[in-house]
Amino acid sequence: MDTEAHPVVFTTKTPYSLPSQKFMIPLDWSRYQLSQLINKALSLPKPIPFDFLIHGEILRTTLEKWRAEKGIGEEETLEIEYFESVLPPQRMSALPHEDWVSSVSCRISQHILTASYDGHVRLFDYSHNCIRDIPAHPAPIPSIAVVSCSQANDDSLTIASASHDLTAHLTKISLATDAPVPFQTLASLHLHTYPLSSITADATGSTLLTASGDCLIGVWDSTIPSEDEVALESGDRKKRRKVGTQPVRKAPSTVLKSHTARVSKVLFAPNSRQHAHSCGFDSTVRHWDVEMGVCMNTLTAPERPMLDLALTSDGNVALAASTDRTVSVFDLRGSDLSCTIGTLTHPATPSCLVCSDASNASQVMTGSYDGVARLWDLRSMQSAVTSFRVWEGMKILDVDWAGDTLCVGGEGGVEIWRVSQGERISAAALEKPTNADN
């Protein structure tokens, strides 16, 4: 008896497109067989595993089971979109720390930058050597950002750090092994009256944003003035001083006021120094015109105090992690400012998230208090594409993702994982189906 089949047309946004035609697909086929079909039809020199979207959901069962669950008739032609699979990330190495790691960055070529609850900023090379250990603050550092990287004639970088000591610092770090001054704190930023929660820089490194529990967002230029812009209290007197061995005290150029509770995160929009987005414990995501100093729009997710914020690489979607174990997804192009377009539900509080910097703007990585990192595809929000446990019984506090490199920071220190796209996966990946539901 012949196996029953269903009419299907395939579409894709990848470079691996099929000629437009209709296929009759056996109902007992699942992702594995469909992936084999695409590879054979394209005669690819190196096999590439694919995943498949039907009606906005990733196919995780046989076509027959999916059709029965959705009540689809046998005569309806299905449009199936295929895209390159992402296999579960592979653990590469670890960078042990004595205290919790609250912020990580893998945006510096051949280096990993970390910030810890012990107030130190550390710079590691890819051989796992800690080449700089900087006692940047006397209190925990929840956030760091790269302001500028090495110039051709200056083997150094400038970073920004935000601390619970109510200040942020600009620090210049030399990458030269024989540098007479390995690091130097250039300026301290003074505005906030509550511990800082976030700091970020625009793509040019010319403007910084800080966020705090005092409901304020500070806007700063990254230039170093010749003398203090903020008075230094000394007993009953307030005085200014010229720059000497101590870092100069900077004042903000603008203060953004609109949040009614702790501001958890602030980010510039991609490739912009004028527009920014922030989230907070008032359950809102706010869009700012930084140059004008005004809040343009407010997106609300009622009773969802927000811990972290991420923007897709195209700037069209914002995602906010909340204490109610969800990540709210907002379409920034929409006109409805009161509801989300989707929700990523977690079994534990999602503490942090980052969007892929690749051309595929649909992939998001989240870290949570259960020690598990999860990879999501915004085209199918029902469940994670894959997940992996970083630590047992320890919280993830920050994630950063650049290219194939994923850095995870938390109670267990730092772990480095590799996230491979389909075209970089060996042919062995097609020998059996991958399990994307770990």
CORRAMO-V862543 format. One record per residue. RES is the residue in one small letter. PHI is phi as a letter, one per 20 degrees, with the letter a starting at -180 (NA if undefined). OMEGA is omega in whole degrees, -180 to 180 (none if undefined). BURIAL is # if it has 16 or more other ideal C-beta (glycine too) atoms within 10 Angstrom, else .. Layout:
[[RES:PHI:OMEGA:BURIAL] [RES:PHI:OMEGA:BURIAL]]
This chain:
[[m:NA:-178:.] [d:f:177:.] [t:f:179:.] [e:f:-177:.] [a:c:-179:.] [h:c:-180:#] [p:f:-175:.] [v:b:167:#] [v:d:-177:.] [f:d:173:#] [t:c:178:.] [t:b:173:#] [k:d:178:.] [t:e:175:.] [p:f:-173:.] [y:e:-175:#] [s:e:176:.] [l:e:170:.] [p:g:-179:.] [s:f:178:.] [q:a:-180:.] [k:d:178:.] [f:d:170:#] [m:d:-172:.] [i:d:176:#] [p:g:-176:.] [l:f:180:#] [d:e:177:.] [w:f:175:#] [s:c:-177:#] [r:g:-176:#] [y:g:-179:.] [q:f:178:.] [l:f:178:#] [s:f:177:#] [q:f:180:.] [l:f:-179:#] [i:f:-179:#] [n:f:-180:#] [k:f:-179:.] [a:f:-180:.] [l:e:-177:.] [s:l:-178:.] [l:f:-179:.] [p:f:176:.] [k:c:-177:.] [p:g:178:#] [i:c:175:#] [p:f:180:#] [f:c:167:#] [d:d:-169:#] [f:c:179:#] [l:d:174:#] [i:c:-178:#] [h:l:176:.] [g:m:178:.] [e:c:177:#] [i:f:-180:#] [l:f:-179:#] [r:c:-179:#] [t:c:171:.] [t:f:179:#] [l:f:180:#] [e:f:-180:#] [k:f:179:.] [w:f:-179:#] [r:f:-180:#] [a:f:-179:.] [e:f:-177:.] [k:e:180:.] [g:m:-178:.] [i:e:180:.] [g:f:-176:.] [e:f:-179:.] [e:e:-179:.] [e:f:178:.] [t:f:-179:.] [l:e:172:#] [e:e:-177:.] [i:d:177:#] [e:e:178:#] [y:d:180:#] [f:b:-175:#] [e:f:-179:#] [s:f:170:#] [v:d:179:#] [l:f:177:#] [p:g:-180:#] [p:g:180:#] [q:d:178:.] [r:f:-177:.] [m:d:-176:.] [s:a:179:.] [a:c:176:.] [l:c:-176:#] [p:f:175:.] [h:c:-180:#] [e:e:180:.] [d:c:-179:.] [w:f:176:#] [v:e:-173:#] [s:d:-180:#] [s:b:-180:#] [v:c:175:#] [s:b:174:#] [c:d:-178:#] [r:e:180:#] [i:d:-177:#] [s:g:175:.] [q:m:-178:.] [h:b:174:#] [i:c:180:#] [l:d:-179:#] [t:c:173:#] [a:c:-169:#] [s:c:176:#] [y:f:177:#] [d:e:178:#] [g:n:-178:#] [h:d:168:#] [v:d:-178:#] [r:c:178:#] [l:d:-179:#] [f:d:170:#] [d:e:-175:.] [y:f:172:.] [s:e:178:.] [h:m:177:.] [n:e:174:.] [c:e:-175:.] [i:e:174:#] [r:b:175:#] [d:c:-169:.] [i:d:174:#] [p:f:-168:.] [a:f:-175:#] [h:b:175:#] [p:e:-177:.] [a:b:-180:#] [p:g:179:#] [i:d:-179:#] [p:f:-173:#] [s:b:173:#] [i:c:178:#] [a:b:175:#] [v:e:-179:#] [v:e:178:#] [s:b:180:#] [c:d:-172:.] [s:g:171:#] [q:e:-176:.] [a:g:-177:.] [n:d:-177:.] [d:b:-175:.] [d:f:-175:.] [s:b:174:#] [l:b:177:#] [t:d:-180:#] [i:c:174:#] [a:c:179:#] [s:c:179:#] [a:d:-170:#] [s:c:172:#] [h:f:178:#] [d:e:176:#] [l:m:179:#] [t:c:167:#] [a:c:-179:#] [h:c:167:#] [l:d:-175:#] [t:c:176:#] [k:e:-178:#] [i:d:175:#] [s:e:178:#] [l:e:-180:#] [a:f:-177:.] [t:f:-177:.] [d:d:-177:.] [a:f:178:.] [p:f:176:.] [v:c:-176:.] [p:f:178:#] [f:b:179:#] [q:b:174:.] [t:f:-174:#] [l:e:-175:#] [a:b:171:#] [s:d:-174:#] [l:d:-172:#] [h:c:176:#] [l:b:-164:#] [h:f:179:#] [t:d:174:.] [y:c:179:.] [p:g:178:#] [l:f:-179:#] [s:d:-172:#] [s:b:170:#] [i:b:-179:#] [t:b:177:#] [a:c:175:#] [d:f:-173:#] [a:f:-180:.] [t:e:-177:.] [g:m:-177:#] [s:e:-176:.] [t:c:179:#] [l:d:173:#] [l:c:175:#] [t:c:178:#] [a:c:-172:#] [s:b:175:#] [g:f:179:#] [d:e:177:#] [c:m:-176:#] [l:d:171:#] [i:c:179:#] [g:e:176:#] [v:d:-174:#] [w:c:166:#] [d:e:-174:.] [s:e:177:#] [t:f:-180:.] [i:d:-178:.] [p:f:-178:.] [s:e:177:.] [e:b:-177:.] [d:g:172:#] [e:e:179:.] [v:d:-178:#] [a:f:177:.] [l:e:-178:.] [e:f:177:.] [s:b:-174:.] [g:m:179:.] [d:e:-176:.] [r:d:173:.] [k:d:-177:.] [k:b:173:.] [r:d:180:.] [r:c:175:.] [k:f:-177:.] [v:f:176:.] [g:c:179:.] [t:f:-180:.] [q:e:178:.] [p:f:178:#] [v:f:-178:#] [r:e:-177:#] [k:e:173:#] [a:d:179:.] [p:f:175:#] [s:e:179:.] [t:b:173:#] [v:c:-180:.] [l:e:-176:#] [k:c:175:.] [s:a:179:#] [h:f:-180:#] [t:d:176:.] [a:b:-177:.] [r:g:173:#] [v:e:-174:#] [s:e:-174:#] [k:b:173:#] [v:c:-177:#] [l:b:168:#] [f:f:170:#] [a:f:-178:#] [p:g:176:#] [n:l:179:.] [s:c:171:.] [r:d:-179:#] [q:e:-175:.] [h:d:180:#] [a:b:178:#] [h:c:179:#] [s:c:175:#] [c:c:-177:#] [g:a:-180:#] [f:f:173:#] [d:e:176:#] [s:m:180:#] [t:c:166:#] [v:d:-175:#] [r:d:179:#] [h:d:-175:#] [w:d:162:#] [d:e:-172:.] [v:f:-177:#] [e:f:179:.] [m:e:179:.] [g:m:-177:.] [v:c:175:.] [c:e:-176:#] [m:e:-178:.] [n:b:176:.] [t:c:176:.] [l:d:-173:#] [t:d:171:#] [a:c:-169:#] [p:g:176:.] [e:l:175:.] [r:c:176:#] [p:g:-168:#] [m:d:-176:#] [l:d:-175:#] [d:b:-175:#] [l:c:175:#] [a:b:178:#] [l:c:175:#] [t:f:-174:#] [s:f:177:#] [d:e:178:.] [g:m:-176:#] [n:e:-174:.] [v:c:173:#] [a:d:178:#] [l:c:-178:#] [a:c:178:#] [a:e:-173:#] [s:c:-179:#] [t:f:179:.] [d:e:177:#] [r:m:178:#] [t:c:167:#] [v:d:179:#] [s:e:-178:#] [v:d:-178:#] [f:d:170:#] [d:e:-176:.] [l:f:178:#] [r:e:-175:.] [g:f:180:.] [s:d:-180:.] [d:e:-175:.] [l:e:-174:.] [s:d:-176:.] [c:b:-179:.] [t:e:175:#] [i:e:180:.] [g:r:-179:#] [t:b:174:#] [l:d:-174:#] [t:e:-178:.] [h:d:176:#] [p:f:177:.] [a:b:-177:.] [t:f:175:#] [p:f:-173:#] [s:e:-173:#] [c:b:179:#] [l:b:178:#] [v:b:178:#] [c:e:177:#] [s:f:177:#] [d:e:179:#] [a:f:-180:.] [s:f:176:.] [n:f:-174:#] [a:e:-173:#] [s:e:-175:#] [q:e:-177:#] [v:c:175:#] [m:d:176:#] [t:c:172:#] [g:c:-174:#] [s:b:-175:#] [y:f:176:#] [d:e:179:#] [g:m:-177:#] [v:d:172:#] [a:d:-176:#] [r:c:177:#] [l:d:-177:#] [w:d:171:#] [d:d:-174:#] [l:f:174:#] [r:e:180:#] [s:b:-170:#] [m:e:-173:#] [q:f:179:.] [s:b:-179:#] [a:f:175:#] [v:f:176:#] [t:b:178:#] [s:b:179:#] [f:b:-178:#] [r:e:179:.] [v:e:178:#] [w:c:176:#] [e:e:176:.] [g:m:178:.] [m:c:-174:.] [k:e:166:#] [i:e:-177:#] [l:d:180:#] [d:b:174:#] [v:c:173:#] [d:c:-171:#] [w:b:177:#] [a:c:-176:#] [g:m:178:.] [d:e:-173:#] [t:e:176:#] [l:d:176:#] [c:d:-180:#] [v:c:179:#] [g:d:179:#] [g:r:-178:#] [e:f:-178:#] [g:e:-178:#] [g:n:-180:#] [v:c:171:#] [e:c:-180:#] [i:d:-178:#] [w:c:177:#] [r:d:177:.] [v:d:-175:#] [s:d:175:#] [q:e:-174:#] [g:g:-175:#] [e:f:180:.] [r:d:180:.] [i:e:-178:#] [s:f:-180:.] [a:f:180:.] [a:f:-179:.] [a:f:-179:#] [l:e:-177:#] [e:f:176:.] [k:b:-179:.] [p:f:175:.] [t:e:178:#] [n:e:-179:.] [a:e:-176:#] [d:d:-178:.] [n:g:none:.]]
